[in-house]
Amino acid sequence: MNRRHFLQASAAAPALFAAQSSPDKLPKKARLKPALCAYSFRKELESKSLTYEDLIRSCVDWDVDGLDMTVYWVPGTDPAWLANLRRLAYRCGIEIYSIAIRTELTRADPSARDAEVENIRKWVDVADRLGAGHIRVFGGTVPKTATEEQAVPWVVECLKHGADIAGSRGIILGLENHGGICTNASRIIEMVNKVNSPWVGINLDTGNFRTLAFQQMQECLPYAVNVQVKSEMTYDDGTRGPQDWDKVVKLIAAGGYKGYLSLEYEAKEPAPTAVPKGLAQLRTLTRKYSA
């Protein structure tokens, strides 16, 4: 390459890089990585027979890359404890890439919505200390005294404020399809679009849709910033049964998703025996469909 061509290529490189790294110009290829959602071990964490430190070490044994850290049972938010947990994860080669919190953004009282935003602020600080780039949030249940249409602006308002807070720390909020106002893909997408922020997307749970599950998953995929995989799902006839993970992961890959598939186990078999088997299957499928 002569000097002129080198300079022309160098001048074009920043623009090319910017296009590829823009939220709207991601590479088309899927890139899937297996992860464990801490909620899978909710009974053990609640009883304190298992710790978050134990889960990180187990992720190494189970050959998964990340921990989706449901925070309901953390012993506290002391900076020293968070720093030590982050250090352990780093030394184990495990990324605490996400934390999951409870929120109720459908509150009619403005002061209550302000409190929800402050709760997000608190957990943004925790996520930042842990090195997590994502926080799962819930929309909430529509109050009996209000309609869903009335509640939509309340959720959007909270998420806009939350996006400003989280975005200032480089953290994305993922609104989960968790029932309530977030029962249907169309409503979730509507709210995410109204927030109109690169710091708000969808935390896609593959087991939570009650009707037309695969269709609704597909609708959400362009907005997905995290995916939680369940072992069971609701079929179109209303019955519930095993989820076809090959079909699910293939669908997610076809949508060009890049990120973690986190196993959130909720079935009957005890988690200590079921989760390792599920993670092995998930690991195989993420490798199969990332190729």
C-alpha positions, 0 to 999 in steps of 0.5 A: 500500500502506497502512502496515499492509499494508506492515508485514505484508508486511515481517514476512513477508519474512524467513520467505519469504526463509528458506524460499526459501534453505533447502537443502530449499526451493530454487526449482523452476526450473533454472538452468544455467551452462556450465563447463570442467573442467581435467581436459579438458586433463590432457595439456597441464597435465601437460606444462606446455604449458598453465597454469591461467592459460591455461585461465582466459583461454581460458574467456573466449574460449570464453564459459563462466562457470566453471572446475572446477579439477582440482588434480592439476597445480597448481605448489603451494599457495603463498598468493601463487600462489593469490591471483594466480590468484583475481585473474586469474579475477575480472578475467576474469569467470570463477568458480573455483567448484570444485576436484577432489581425490583421496581414498580414504575406504574405508581400513580403518586408522583412522589412514589415514582420519584422514590422508584427513580431513587431506587434505580440510582442506588442500584446503578451505583452498585452495578457500577461498583461490580462492573455490571453494564446492565440492570434488569427492571420491572414495569409493574402492575397497573393500579386498580384505579388506573388504566394501562394507557394512564400507566404508560406515561408513568413508566416512561417518565421513570425510565427516562430519569433512570436512563439519564442516571444509568447512562451517565455511568455507562449502564443499560436498563433492561425492561423485562416482560414480567407481566403487569404492564409488561405482559405483551411485546407490543406494549413493552416496545411502545414504552421503550420507543417512547423513552427513546434512549440508547440506555434503555432496552428489553430484558427478554425472558423466554418463559414469561409470554403467555400467548404467541411466545415465539412471535413475541420473542421475535418482536422483542429481539431488536430491542433485547439487551439481555436474555434470560432463558427458562426451562419451561414456557406457555404454549399457544394452547395455554398449557405449560411445558418444556421449552425447546431450547434449540428452537429458542436459541436458533431464533435468538441467533437469527435475530442477530442478538449479541450477549449473554443467555442467562439460565433462570431456572424455576422448574421442579427438580432441585437447582443443584442437580438441574442447573449444571445439566441445563448450563451444559446444554445452553453452553453447547447451543450458544457455541452452535449458533454463534458459529 
